[in-house]
Amino acid sequence: MSHDNDKRHRLLGRLDRQLACTAPVLVLVAAGVSLQATMENESSDSGPSTLSLFLSSAHAEAQGEAEGEAEGEAEAEGEAEGEAEGEAEGEGEAEGEGEGEAEGEAEAAKADSREAVKRPEGYTPVYSEDGANDASLLAQGEALYYDDSLSSNGLACASCHGSDGEDVGYQATFEQPFPHRVAMADSRFGMPEVHADEMVQVCMVAPMEAEPLGWGSEALTSLAAYMVEVQRRFAGESHDL
């Protein structure tokens, strides 16, 4: 019985000595704080304890998980950026297509309007752009020049170009004989130059917001003949007005 008690005391004493540990060493690292605990006993065994190995393994696993999460977040950000770039490219293409369609529609509308004010194929005017037009034709043209019933908005030719021989609202190109360039016809209808009757039609459709006059009609013929003489007067040449 005494022998068993001595053995028990020796075992308890050895256990007490093994539980005696050194102070923990705290190691600061860039990613955080790592705790390394080492256990030493009084015997010749100076290697790390089971607790030290466990903590090192746990730290390594946590570090690996953090790196994995960081990589996952980076991949997610890359995918999000790729999707955003794709959406932006898609929106840019859609805007480009929309602008292209709008430009195409504008050109189509301009072409339709040009057909309304441009001389028809095979059309031969009755008046002359070289002058010598009948006096009665010029008188009728002058009356229509002041007639605001031709428009849909109360305008007459004289509203923009003056009355009683005060010729206003013309560009310098109006000094040239017909056909010549008229800025409004060029910009709005794509016609680099116009005849007198075409200029009348441009004014009917654009400023006066009305339907063009009938080609070969008495109203269009007389107004065109009158404008030939107005052009001569504006250029300082002899005229029949």
C-alpha positions in Angstrom: 0.0 0.0 0.0 2.9 2.4 0.8 4.5 1.6 -2.5 1.3 2.5 -4.4 1.1 5.8 -2.5 4.6 6.7 -3.4 3.9 6.0 -7.1 0.8 8.1 -7.0 2.8 11.1 -5.5 5.5 10.8 -8.1 2.9 10.8 -10.9 1.1 13.9 -9.5 4.3 15.7 -9.1 5.3 15.0 -12.7 1.9 16.2 -13.9 2.3 19.5 -11.9 5.7 20.1 -13.5 4.3 19.4 -17.0 1.5 22.0 -16.5 4.0 24.7 -15.6 4.4 26.7 -18.8 6.4 29.6 -20.0 4.8 33.1 -20.5 3.0 33.3 -23.9 4.8 35.1 -26.7 2.7 37.5 -28.7 3.8 38.0 -32.3 2.4 40.9 -34.3 2.1 40.3 -38.0 0.8 42.5 -40.9 -2.5 40.7 -41.2 -3.3 40.7 -37.5 -2.2 39.2 -34.2 -0.8 35.7 -34.0 -0.6 33.9 -30.6 2.1 31.3 -30.3 2.0 29.4 -27.1 4.8 26.9 -26.3 4.8 24.5 -23.5 8.0 23.2 -21.9 8.4 20.7 -19.2 11.3 20.1 -16.8 12.4 17.0 -18.7 14.8 17.0 -21.7 11.7 17.4 -24.1 12.1 21.0 -25.3 9.8 20.8 -28.4 6.5 22.6 -28.8 3.5 21.3 -27.0 0.3 19.9 -28.5 -1.4 23.3 -27.7 1.3 25.2 -29.7 0.9 22.9 -32.7 -2.9 23.3 -32.5 -2.8 27.1 -32.4 -0.3 27.3 -35.3 -2.5 25.0 -37.4 -5.6 27.0 -36.5 -3.8 30.3 -37.4 -2.7 28.8 -40.8 -6.2 27.6 -41.6 -7.7 31.1 -40.7 -5.1 32.8 -42.8 -5.9 30.5 -45.7 -9.6 31.1 -45.4 -9.0 34.9 -45.3 -6.9 34.7 -48.4 -9.6 32.6 -50.1 -12.2 35.1 -49.2 -10.1 37.9 -50.5 -9.6 36.1 -53.8 -13.3 35.4 -54.0 -14.1 39.1 -53.5 -11.5 40.1 -56.1 -13.1 37.7 -58.6 -16.6 39.0 -57.8 -15.4 42.6 -58.3 -13.8 41.6 -61.6 -17.0 39.9 -62.7 -19.1 43.0 -61.6 -16.7 45.3 -63.5 -17.0 43.1 -66.6 -20.8 43.1 -66.5 -20.8 46.9 -66.0 -18.5 47.3 -69.0 -20.7 45.0 -71.0 -23.8 46.9 -70.1 -22.1 50.2 -70.9 -21.0 48.9 -74.3 -24.5 47.7 -75.0 -26.0 51.0 -74.0 -23.4 52.8 -76.2 -24.4 50.6 -79.2 -28.1 51.2 -78.5 -27.5 54.9 -78.4 -25.5 54.7 -81.6 -28.3 52.8 -83.3 -30.9 55.3 -82.0 -28.9 58.2 -83.3 -28.4 56.5 -86.6 -32.1 55.8 -86.9 -32.9 59.4 -86.0 -30.5 60.7 -88.6 -31.9 58.4 -91.2 -35.4 59.5 -90.4 -34.4 63.2 -90.7 -32.7 62.6 -94.1 -35.9 60.7 -95.3 -38.1 63.6 -94.1 -35.8 66.1 -95.9 -35.9 64.1 -99.1 -39.8 64.0 -98.9 -39.9 67.7 -98.4 -37.4 68.3 -101.3 -39.7 66.4 -103.6 -42.5 68.8 -102.8 -40.6 71.9 -103.6 -38.3 70.7 -106.4 -39.4 70.9 -110.1 -41.0 67.6 -111.2 -39.2 65.5 -113.8 -40.1 66.8 -117.3 -41.7 70.0 -115.9 -41.4 73.1 -118.2 -42.3 76.5 -116.6 -44.5 79.0 -118.4 -42.7 82.1 -117.1 -39.2 83.2 -118.2 -36.2 83.7 -115.9 -34.6 85.9 -118.5 -37.3 88.6 -118.1 -39.8 89.8 -120.7 -42.8 88.3 -118.8 -46.3 89.6 -119.6 -47.3 92.7 -117.6 -50.6 91.1 -116.5 -48.7 88.1 -115.2 -46.5 90.4 -113.1 -49.5 92.3 -111.8 -51.1 89.1 -110.6 -47.9 88.0 -109.0 -47.6 91.3 -107.2 -51.1 90.8 -105.8 -50.3 87.3 -104.5 -47.0 88.7 -103.0 -49.2 90.6 -100.4 -51.8 87.9 -100.0 -51.6 86.3 -96.6 -54.4 83.8 -97.4 -51.8 81.7 -99.2 -50.3 80.7 -95.8 -51.7 78.8 -92.8 -50.1 81.3 -90.2 -51.1 84.7 -91.6 -47.8 85.4 -93.3 -47.5 86.7 -96.9 -44.3 87.0 -99.0 -44.2 90.7 -98.1 -44.1 89.8 -94.3 -40.5 88.7 -94.7 -39.3 90.5 -97.8 -40.8 94.0 -97.4 -43.2 96.1 -99.5 -43.4 99.0 -101.8 -40.0 98.2 -103.3 -38.1 97.9 -100.0 -36.5 94.5 -100.6 -35.4 93.0 -97.3 -34.6 89.6 -96.0 -32.5 88.4 -98.9 -29.0 87.1 -98.8 -26.2 88.4 -101.0 -26.7 85.4 -103.3 -30.1 86.9 -104.3 -28.1 89.4 -106.5 -27.3 86.6 -108.8 -29.8 85.6 -111.6 -31.9 82.4 -111.1 -31.1 79.7 -110.5 -28.9 80.6 -107.5 -28.3 79.5 -104.0 -31.0 80.3 -101.3 -29.7 79.5 -97.8 -33.1 78.2 -96.5 -33.5 75.9 -99.5 -29.9 74.5 -99.0 -30.1 74.0 -95.3 -33.7 72.7 -95.0 -34.2 70.9 -98.3 -30.7 70.0 -99.4 -31.0 72.1 -102.7 -27.7 73.9 -103.5 -29.5 76.2 -105.9 -33.1 76.9 -106.9 -35.2 78.4 -109.7 -37.7 81.2 -109.0 -40.7 78.9 -108.9 -38.8 76.5 -106.5 -37.9 79.4 -104.2 -41.6 80.3 -104.1 -42.5 76.7 -103.2 -39.8 76.7 -100.4 -41.3 79.8 -98.9 -44.8 78.3 -99.1 -43.8 75.1 -97.3 -41.3 76.6 -94.7 -42.1 80.1 -93.4 -45.7 80.2 -94.6 -46.5 76.6 -93.4 -48.8 75.8 -96.3 -49.0 73.3 -99.1 -46.9 74.0 -102.2 -48.7 75.6 -105.1 -49.6 73.4 -108.1 -46.8 73.1 -110.6 -47.8 75.0 -113.7 -50.7 76.7 -111.9 -51.4 80.4 -112.6 -50.6 81.3 -109.0 -47.1 79.7 -109.0 -46.4 81.0 -112.6 -47.3 84.6 -111.7 -45.5 84.7 -108.4 -42.3 83.2 -110.0 -42.4 85.8 -112.8 -42.8 88.6 -110.2 -39.8 87.3 -108.2 -37.6 87.3 -111.3 -38.3 91.1 -111.5 -37.7 91.5 -107.7 -34.4 89.8 -108.1 -33.4 92.3 -110.9 -34.5 95.2 -108.8 -32.5 93.9 -105.8 -29.4 93.5 -107.9 -29.7 97.1 -109.2 -30.6 96.0 -112.8 -33.3 97.2 -115.0 -36.7 95.6 -114.3 -40.4 95.7 -115.3 -41.9 96.6 -111.9 
